[in-house]
């Protein structure tokens, strides 16, 4: 915060203006919000554990800073403490302060942070799993990434499993498979399987422009072709942008990217102990392993398979664990 550093240089005393008028540690609060955002973006157990540790460290760091400020400014800083909240406004904090000011507080608060952060993560995971629209046939279960693709899963299943039963895509009878249905140019497909597509963000020459577009319109890249965004950013004909960027080389100039019938299905082999079939949200359980097998590009209106490509048994992030949902 500029006023903190300027106040230290010019000896202005206690920083109590702007955000500091309402909370004593707005910088830690901002970092905490950033950490929550990162845990949503990359929901792994290690991220939740790291977030818990970060919250605990910031709490004790803030307490240490307050003790030093009390020694330096005395009564004036105590008055400031009395009228402001630590991380949230005082009007909110008074309803959250359930632990008395004793030595026990320094044990209860860290334990509470761990329980709340990790517990909330697992609760949100269960809510997410229970709301996903799974569609199964035989040993293949599909889950669409976009809500509007729920209606195509049955057609995609039929197209993949007809005739050869999916053997060309690497599907074998004694294994269970999970297929992620997504736009063929979905930018984050590398987190699911290394499809080798040019739409991996880090392979683009327009990375900064694309990131700016996603920051300004955070959800639009899920629902429209990146070629549309590229066309908008660089003021070119969307048909030209599509021909340049579409991974299935759809050169039909009359095809609208917003109503494109093609979808990519990233097929993942799910291995588990014990017998029996797994389907639905059980394929995303924590005690199973998921190995990429192939991807299939399919026309959801005709069932025509355009591409079947075997992939490496890792994501585009190699050995870095990536979220499965």
MOVENFEN-V75164 format. One record per residue. RES is the residue in one small letter. SS is DSSP state (helix for helix, strand for strand, loop for the rest). OMEGA is omega in whole degrees, -180 to 180 (999 if undefined). NEAR is the number of other C-alpha atoms within 8 Angstrom. Layout:
# MOVENFEN-V75164
res-><RES RES>
ss-><SS SS>
omega-><OMEGA OMEGA>
near-><NEAR NEAR>
This chain:
# MOVENFEN-V75164
res-><x x x x x x x x x x x x x x x x x x x x x x x x x x x x x x x x x x x x x x x x x x x x x x x x x x x x x x x x x x x x x x x x x x x x x x x x x x x x x x x x x x x x x x x x x x x x x x x x x x x x x x x x x x x x x x x x x x x x x x x x x x x x x x x x x x x x x x x x x x x x x x x x x x x x x x x x x x x x x x x x x x x x x x x x x x x x x x x x x x x x x x x x x x x x x x x x x x x x x x x x x x x x x x x x x x x x x x x x x x x x x x x x x x x x x x x x x x x x x x x x x x x x x x x x x x x x x x x x x x x x x x x x x x x x x x x x x x x x x x x x x x x x x x x x x x x x x x x x x x x x x x x x x x x x x x x x x x x x x x x x x x x x x>
ss-><loop helix helix helix helix helix helix helix helix helix loop loop loop loop loop loop loop helix helix helix helix loop strand loop loop helix helix helix helix helix helix helix helix helix helix helix helix helix helix helix helix loop loop loop helix helix helix helix helix helix helix helix helix helix helix helix helix helix helix helix helix helix helix helix helix helix helix helix helix helix helix helix helix loop helix helix helix helix helix helix helix helix helix loop strand loop loop loop loop helix helix helix helix helix helix helix loop loop loop loop loop loop loop loop helix helix helix helix helix helix helix helix helix helix helix helix helix helix helix helix helix helix helix helix helix helix helix helix helix helix helix loop loop strand strand strand strand loop loop strand strand strand strand strand loop loop helix helix helix helix helix helix helix helix helix helix helix helix helix helix helix helix helix helix helix loop helix helix helix loop loop loop loop loop loop strand strand strand strand strand strand strand loop loop loop loop loop loop helix helix helix loop loop loop loop loop loop loop loop loop helix helix helix loop loop loop helix helix helix helix helix helix helix helix helix helix loop loop loop helix helix helix helix loop loop helix helix helix helix helix helix helix helix helix loop loop loop helix helix helix helix helix helix helix helix loop loop loop loop loop loop loop loop loop loop loop helix helix helix loop loop strand strand strand strand strand strand strand strand strand strand loop loop loop loop loop loop loop loop helix helix helix helix helix loop loop loop loop strand strand strand strand strand strand strand strand strand strand strand loop loop loop loop loop strand strand strand strand strand strand loop loop loop loop strand loop loop strand loop loop loop loop loop loop loop>
omega-><-177 -176 177 -177 177 178 178 -180 -175 176 179 -178 -175 174 -175 180 -179 179 -179 176 -175 179 -174 -176 -178 -180 178 177 179 178 177 177 176 180 177 178 179 179 175 -180 -176 -172 176 -180 -179 178 178 178 179 178 177 180 180 179 -179 -180 179 178 -179 176 178 178 179 179 180 178 179 178 177 178 -177 -174 174 -173 -177 179 176 176 178 177 -176 -176 180 176 -178 180 177 180 -176 -179 177 -175 -177 178 -178 -176 -178 -179 -179 -179 176 179 179 -179 -176 171 -177 -176 177 179 179 179 -180 -178 -177 -176 -177 178 178 178 -180 178 179 177 -180 178 -180 -179 -178 -177 -178 -178 -180 175 -174 172 -176 -178 180 176 178 173 180 177 180 179 -177 178 -179 -176 -176 -174 -179 179 179 177 -179 -178 -178 -172 -178 176 -174 176 177 -178 178 180 178 -180 178 -168 -173 179 175 -175 175 179 176 179 -174 170 -176 180 178 -168 -175 -178 178 176 -179 179 179 -176 177 -177 178 -179 170 -172 -173 179 -175 174 -178 -173 -176 -180 -179 178 178 179 -179 176 -179 180 -167 -176 -175 -178 176 -171 178 -179 174 178 176 178 179 180 -180 -177 -174 172 178 179 180 179 178 179 -180 -179 -179 -171 -176 -176 177 176 177 -174 178 -175 -179 -177 180 -179 -178 179 -178 -178 -176 175 175 178 176 -176 -177 175 -177 -179 -179 179 179 -180 178 -180 169 178 178 -175 176 177 179 179 -177 -176 176 176 -177 -176 178 -179 -175 168 -177 172 -172 174 -173 180 -178 -176 -180 176 -177 -179 166 -176 174 -178 175 -178 178 175 177 180 177 -174 -180 179 180 179 179 177 999>
near-><5 5 7 8 8 10 12 9 6 6 7 8 6 7 9 8 6 6 8 11 9 11 14 11 10 10 7 9 10 8 8 10 8 8 9 9 8 9 12 7 6 9 11 10 7 6 10 13 10 8 12 12 9 9 10 10 8 9 8 8 8 9 8 8 8 8 8 8 10 11 7 6 9 9 7 7 11 9 8 9 10 7 7 12 15 11 10 10 11 12 7 9 11 7 7 6 7 5 7 6 6 6 6 7 10 8 8 9 9 9 8 8 11 12 8 8 11 12 9 8 10 8 8 8 8 8 8 8 8 7 6 8 7 10 10 11 7 5 12 12 14 13 14 13 8 9 6 5 10 10 6 8 13 8 10 11 12 9 11 11 9 8 5 7 8 12 8 7 12 9 10 7 6 4 10 13 13 13 12 12 14 11 9 11 10 12 9 8 10 13 11 12 15 15 10 7 8 8 11 12 8 5 7 9 4 6 9 6 8 10 8 8 10 11 7 6 8 8 7 8 12 8 8 10 13 10 11 12 12 10 12 9 7 6 6 8 7 10 8 8 13 14 10 7 10 11 10 7 9 8 7 5 5 4 7 6 9 7 6 7 7 10 12 13 12 14 13 12 12 13 10 7 5 4 4 4 6 8 11 9 10 7 11 8 7 4 5 11 7 8 10 16 14 15 15 15 14 15 12 12 6 5 12 8 11 9 8 11 8 9 11 9 8 11 13 11 11 6 6 5 6 9 8 5 3>
